């Protein structure tokens, strides 16, 4: 329906969209095959419908983009075919060849309604990606890098990348921890997604975590179980394969399928079909170390016992020989000692007898000598006594004369006798005056004479010039 405005023919938006819809319906009457990359699936579980985003790239640039619809029943049928043919569900980021019809709605705009998808086209593209990853790894020179690492003789510390609730992980632990040899292993889980578009980033993140504590582990085990061949395309991704190839520890894979080996399995140190087989491999590596050690232990024990037995026999022989030799030597030396004892006894008796005779002779000589000496000494004493008597009498008389002279001198020096001869003693305060300087004018002095005292008062003093 048209209107006029200012001499202009005007259409409503609905008129325009309906015209476009009629044109497209008349032009595109049948369905047609289209190839594109499904950037986003946009599946809504509640309704079951999908609203994919379709793009086409050239040199990593988007050159075309269009919305699509995939109704619930069509999605279920197509997804079942994908799971059957390529063992992968419909997901983001895959290239598809699909049968579609043009769909236009005045409200939702232009879209392609997907009727069918050929899984063989996508399979070829996935295989192409796998081969391209193999080519890049070989070109980088790292395809066999992880395989060239050396597995430890005692493979005992395992870092595990798996889904915590995975049946394969549970089977792995059961086999590892219930082995009949009672080998003990240390293992630590690094939980990760193992399928879907987020699997590559999740596994890579856990490898980075393990790398930070790498000194705690001997190997890495990537374990996936219970999914069959579904969702393995992430293990063909170049970035994930490159991480595994360059990882500094041996990487052991047990992804749980029997066909169509992935790139990660190809480049890993070793690959097992199931997680159970991985556990058996680890036990076998441990066993390969353990068995020779046990054999060596048995051999060392046996050899040690044999050496001990031989040495014990030799020791017993040596003991017998030593005992026999020592008994002979002791007997010989005992006889020698007895002979020496007899000789010492005889020599001692002879020596004592000889000494006794010498002692008697010496005693007699000593008596004779002592008597003669006593006679001589007695005469000498008598002579000394006579001389002493004569000399001492003369000496006493001389000393007596000297003593009498001294007594006379002492008597003459007595103060009374001095005073008798006319001398006097002057005192002041009971002290004899010896110097003129002891006296001064008006001092009371006493003068002692033979028969009394004279008290005087000093009128004056005069010091002689020729005295100090």
C-alpha positions in Angstrom: 0.0 0.0 0.0 1.5 3.3 -1.1 0.9 6.9 0.1 1.6 10.3 -1.3 3.6 12.9 0.5 4.7 16.1 -1.1 4.3 14.6 -4.6 6.4 11.6 -3.5 5.4 8.0 -3.6 6.1 6.5 -0.1 6.2 2.8 0.9 6.0 1.4 4.4 8.8 -0.7 5.9 6.5 -3.7 5.8 5.7 -3.1 2.2 9.4 -3.2 1.4 10.2 -6.3 3.5 7.2 -8.1 1.9 8.4 -7.2 -1.5 11.8 -8.5 -0.7 10.3 -11.7 0.6 8.2 -12.2 -2.6 11.2 -11.6 -4.8 13.3 -14.1 -2.9 10.6 -16.7 -2.9 10.0 -16.3 -6.6 13.8 -16.3 -7.3 14.9 -19.1 -5.0 12.2 -21.7 -5.4 14.4 -24.7 -4.6 17.0 -25.7 -2.0 20.7 -25.5 -2.8 24.1 -26.7 -1.4 26.3 -24.2 0.3 29.8 -24.5 2.0 30.7 -22.3 4.9 32.3 -22.3 8.3 29.9 -22.6 11.3 31.4 -19.9 13.6 28.7 -20.5 16.3 26.2 -23.3 16.5 24.0 -21.5 19.1 22.0 -24.5 20.2 19.3 -23.9 22.7 18.7 -27.1 24.7 15.3 -26.0 26.0 13.7 -25.6 22.5 16.1 -27.9 20.7 16.5 -25.3 17.9 19.8 -23.9 16.6 20.6 -20.5 15.2 24.1 -20.9 13.6 26.3 -18.0 12.6 27.8 -18.8 9.1 30.9 -17.1 7.8 33.4 -17.4 5.0 37.0 -16.4 5.4 39.8 -15.4 3.1 43.3 -15.0 4.5 41.7 -15.1 8.0 39.4 -12.2 7.2 35.6 -12.6 7.1 34.3 -11.8 3.6 30.8 -13.0 4.1 28.5 -13.6 7.0 24.9 -14.8 7.3 22.5 -16.1 10.0 20.9 -19.5 9.7 18.2 -21.6 11.3 18.3 -25.3 12.2 15.1 -26.7 13.6 15.0 -29.2 16.3 14.1 -32.3 14.3 16.6 -31.5 11.5 19.3 -30.8 14.2 18.7 -34.2 15.8 18.9 -36.1 12.5 22.0 -34.3 11.3 23.8 -34.6 14.7 23.2 -38.3 14.7 24.8 -38.6 11.3 27.8 -36.7 12.4 28.3 -38.9 15.4 28.0 -42.0 13.2 30.3 -40.8 10.4 33.0 -38.6 11.9 32.6 -39.5 15.6 32.1 -35.8 16.4 28.9 -33.8 17.2 28.0 -30.6 15.5 30.0 -27.9 17.1 31.5 -24.4 16.7 34.4 -23.8 14.3 33.8 -26.7 11.8 33.4 -26.3 8.0 30.2 -27.8 6.6 28.5 -28.5 3.3 24.8 -28.0 3.9 21.5 -28.0 2.0 19.5 -24.8 2.6 16.7 -22.6 1.5 16.4 -18.9 1.5 14.3 -17.6 4.4 13.2 -14.0 4.9 11.1 -12.6 7.7 10.0 -9.0 8.0 11.1 -9.0 11.7 14.1 -11.3 11.8 15.5 -10.5 8.4 17.4 -12.7 5.9 18.5 -16.2 6.9 19.3 -19.6 5.5 17.3 -22.5 6.7 19.5 -25.6 7.0 17.8 -28.8 5.9 20.7 -31.2 5.8 24.5 -31.3 6.3 26.9 -33.7 4.5 29.2 -35.1 7.2 31.7 -36.5 4.7 32.7 -32.9 3.7 33.4 -32.0 7.3 35.2 -35.3 7.8 37.5 -34.4 4.9 38.1 -31.0 6.4 39.0 -32.5 9.8 41.3 -35.0 8.2 42.9 -32.1 6.3 43.4 -30.3 9.6 45.0 -33.5 11.1 47.4 -33.9 8.1 48.2 -30.2 8.2 49.1 -30.5 12.0 51.3 -33.5 11.2 53.1 -31.6 8.5 53.7 -28.5 10.7 55.1 -30.7 13.5 57.5 -32.4 11.2 58.4 -29.2 9.6 59.2 -27.8 13.1 61.3 -30.9 13.8 59.4 -31.8 16.9 57.2 -34.7 15.7 59.3 -37.3 17.6 60.6 -34.9 20.3 58.6 -36.3 23.2 59.2 -39.9 22.0 63.0 -39.3 22.3 62.8 -38.5 26.0 63.9 -41.2 28.5 61.4 -42.7 30.8 62.7 -43.0 34.4 63.7 -46.5 35.5 61.4 -46.1 38.4 58.3 -44.6 37.0 56.4 -43.7 40.2 55.2 -40.1 40.2 52.4 -39.4 37.7 50.6 -36.2 36.8 47.2 -37.0 35.4 45.1 -34.9 33.1 41.5 -36.1 33.0 37.9 -35.4 33.9 37.6 -36.1 37.6 34.3 -38.0 37.1 35.5 -40.0 34.1 35.1 -43.7 34.2 38.4 -44.1 32.5 40.1 -42.2 35.3 38.5 -44.4 37.9 39.6 -47.5 36.0 43.1 -46.2 35.8 43.3 -45.6 39.5 41.8 -49.0 40.3 44.4 -50.9 38.2 47.3 -48.7 39.5 46.4 -49.0 43.2 45.4 -52.7 43.4 48.3 -54.2 41.5 49.2 -57.6 42.8 52.9 -56.6 43.6 51.7 -53.9 45.9 53.8 -51.3 44.1 53.2 -47.8 45.4 52.6 -44.8 43.1 52.2 -41.1 43.7 49.6 -39.5 41.4 47.9 -36.1 41.3 44.9 -35.1 39.1 44.9 -31.9 37.0 41.2 -31.8 36.0 40.5 -30.7 32.5 37.9 -30.9 29.7 38.9 -33.5 27.1 36.4 -32.8 24.3 34.6 -29.8 22.8 35.8 -26.4 21.7 37.2 -25.6 25.2 39.3 -28.8 25.5 42.4 -27.4 23.8 42.7 -24.4 26.1 41.8 -26.5 29.2 44.4 -29.2 28.5 47.1 -26.6 27.6 46.4 -24.7 30.9 46.9 -27.9 32.9 50.2 -28.7 31.1 51.4 -25.2 32.1 50.5 -25.9 35.7 52.4 -29.2 35.6 55.4 -27.5 34.1 55.6 -25.2 37.1 56.0 -28.2 39.5 57.7 -30.5 37.0 60.3 -31.7 39.5 57.6 -33.5 41.4 56.7 -35.8 38.5 58.2 -38.5 36.3 55.6 -38.5 33.5 52.2 -37.1 32.4 49.2 -39.3 31.6 46.3 -37.9 29.5 43.3 -40.1 30.3 39.9 -40.1 28.6 37.4 -42.9 28.9 33.8 -43.7 28.3 33.3 -41.5 25.2 34.4 -44.0 22.5 35.5 -42.2 19.3 33.3 -39.1 20.0 34.9 -35.7 20.3 38.5 -36.5 19.4 39.2 -33.6 17.0 40.7 -31.5 19.7 43.6 -34.0 19.8 44.4 -33.1 16.2 44.8 -29.4 17.0 48.2 -28.0 16.2 48.7 -25.8 19.3 47.8 -28.7 21.6 50.0 -31.2 19.7 52.9 -28.7 19.8 52.6 -28.4 23.6 52.7 -32.1 24.0 55.6 -32.6 21.6 57.7 -29.9 23.5 56.7 -31.0 27.0 59.9 -31.9 29.0 58.3 -35.0 30.6 57.2 -38.2 28.8 53.5 -37.8 27.9 51.5 -41.1 28.0 48.0 -41.0 26.3 45.0 -43.3 26.9 42.2 -41.6 25.1 40.0 -44.7 24.9 39.4 -45.6 21.2 40.6 -48.2 18.8 40.5 -46.5 15.4 41.6 -43.2 13.8 44.7 -42.4 15.8 44.9 -38.7 16.7 48.0 -36.5 16.3 48.5 -36.2 20.0 48.6 -40.0 20.3 51.0 -40.2 17.4 53.6 -37.8 19.0 53.2 -38.8 22.6 56.0 -40.9 24.3 53.7 -43.9 24.2 50.0 -44.5 23.5 47.6 -47.0 25.0 44.1 -47.9 23.7 42.5 -47.4 27.1 43.3 -45.9 30.5 43.5 -49.4 31.9 46.3 -50.2 29.4 48.1 -47.0 30.6 48.0 -48.2 34.2 49.3 -51.6 33.1 52.1 -50.0 31.1 53.2 -47.9 34.1 53.1 -51.0 36.4 55.1 -52.9 33.8 57.8 -50.2 33.6 58.0 -50.3 37.4 58.0 -54.1 37.2 60.9 -54.0 34.7 62.9 -52.2 37.3 61.7 -54.2 40.2 62.3 -57.7 38.9 66.0 -57.2 38.2 66.4 -55.5 41.5 64.8 -58.5 43.3 66.9 -60.9 41.3 70.0 -58.9 42.2 68.9 -58.9 45.8 68.5 -62.7 45.7 71.8 -63.1 44.0 73.6 -60.8 46.4 72.0 -62.6 49.4 72.9 -66.0 48.0 76.5 -64.8 47.2 76.8 -63.2 50.6 75.7 -66.4 52.4 78.2 -68.4 50.3 81.0 -66.0 51.1 80.0 -66.0 54.8 80.0 -69.9 54.8 83.4 -70.1 53.1 84.9 -67.4 55.4 83.4 -69.1 58.4 85.1 -72.4 57.4 88.4 -70.6 56.8 88.1 -68.8 60.1 87.4 -72.1 61.9 90.5 -73.7 60.2 92.6 -70.7 61.1 91.3 -70.8 64.7 92.3 -74.5 65.0 95.7 -73.8 63.5 96.2 -70.8 65.8 95.2 -72.8 68.8 97.6 -75.7 67.9 100.5 -73.3 67.2 99.9 -71.3 70.4 99.7 -74.4 72.5 103.1 -75.6 71.1 104.7 -72.1 71.6 103.2 -71.8 75.1 104.5 -75.3 76.1 108.0 -74.5 74.7 108.1 -71.1 76.6 106.8 -72.7 79.7 109.7 -75.2 79.8 112.1 -72.3 79.1 110.6 -70.3 82.0 110.9 -73.3 84.4 114.5 -73.8 83.5 115.2 -70.1 84.1 113.4 -70.3 87.4 115.6 -73.1 88.5 118.7 -71.2 87.4 117.6 -68.1 89.3 116.9 -70.1 92.4 120.4 -71.7 92.4 122.1 -68.4 91.6 120.1 -66.7 94.3 121.2 -69.4 96.9 124.8 -69.1 95.9 124.7 -65.3 95.9 123.1 -65.3 99.4 125.7 -67.7 100.8 128.5 -65.6 99.3 127.0 -62.4 100.6 126.5 -63.9 104.1 130.2 -64.8 104.3 131.2 -61.3 103.1 128.9 -59.8 105.7 130.5 -61.8 108.5 134.0 -60.8 107.4 132.9 -57.1 107.1 131.3 -57.3 110.6 134.5 -58.5 112.2 136.5 -55.9 110.3 134.1 -53.2 111.5 134.4 -54.3 115.1 138.2 -54.2 115.0 138.2 -50.8 113.3 135.7 -49.3 115.7 137.7 -50.4 118.8 140.9 -48.9 117.4 139.1 -45.7 116.5 137.5 -45.4 119.9 141.0 -45.7 121.6 142.4 -43.0 119.3 139.5 -40.7 119.8 139.6 -41.2 123.6 143.3 -40.1 123.7 142.5 -37.1 121.5 139.7 -36.0 123.8 141.9 -36.2 126.9 144.6 -34.1 125.1 141.9 -31.5 124.1 140.5 -31.4 127.6 143.9 -30.7 129.1 144.6 -27.9 126.6 141.2 -26.5 127.2 141.6 -26.4 131.0 145.0 -24.6 130.7 143.8 -22.1 128.1 140.5 -21.3 129.8 142.1 -20.4 133.2 144.4 -17.9 131.5 141.6 -16.4 129.5 139.3 -16.1 132.5 142.1 -14.1 134.4 142.6 -11.7 131.5 138.8 -11.1 131.1 138.4 -10.5 134.8 141.1 -7.7 134.7 139.3 -6.1 131.7 135.9 -6.3 133.5 137.4 -4.6 136.6 138.7 -1.7 134.5 135.2 -1.3 132.9 133.6 -1.2 136.3 135.9 1.5 137.5 135.1 3.6 134.3 131.3 3.1 134.9 131.6 4.2 138.5 133.6 7.3 137.5 130.8 8.2 135.0 128.0 7.9 137.7 126.4 11.4 138.0 126.8 11.4 141.8 130.5 10.9 141.5 130.6 13.6 138.8 128.7 16.0 141.1 131.2 15.1 143.9 134.0 16.4 141.8 132.4 19.9 141.7 130.3 19.6 138.5 126.6 20.6 138.4 123.5 19.9 136.1 121.1 22.7 135.1 117.5 21.7 134.3 114.4 23.4 133.0 111.1 21.7 133.6 113.1 18.5 134.5 115.1 18.5 131.3 118.9 19.0 131.3 119.9 22.3 129.6 122.4 21.5 126.8 122.0 24.6 124.6 121.6 28.3 125.4 118.7 28.5 123.1 116.6 26.3 125.4 116.4 29.3 127.9 114.9 32.7 127.7 114.6 35.6 130.1 112.7 35.0 133.4 112.7 31.2 133.0 112.8 29.3 136.3 115.7 26.8 136.3 117.1 24.3 138.8 120.8 23.6 139.3 121.7 20.2 140.8 124.8 19.9 142.9 126.2 17.0 145.0 124.2 17.8 148.1 121.1 19.7 146.8 119.2 21.9 144.2 119.5 25.6 143.5 116.5 27.4 141.8 117.3 30.5 139.8 115.5 33.0 137.5 117.3 33.8 134.1 118.1 37.4 133.8 119.8 37.2 130.5 121.6 34.7 128.2 124.7 35.1 126.1 125.8 32.8 123.4 129.5 32.2 122.8 130.7 33.3 119.3 132.7 30.3 118.5 129.7 27.9 119.1 126.7 27.4 116.9 
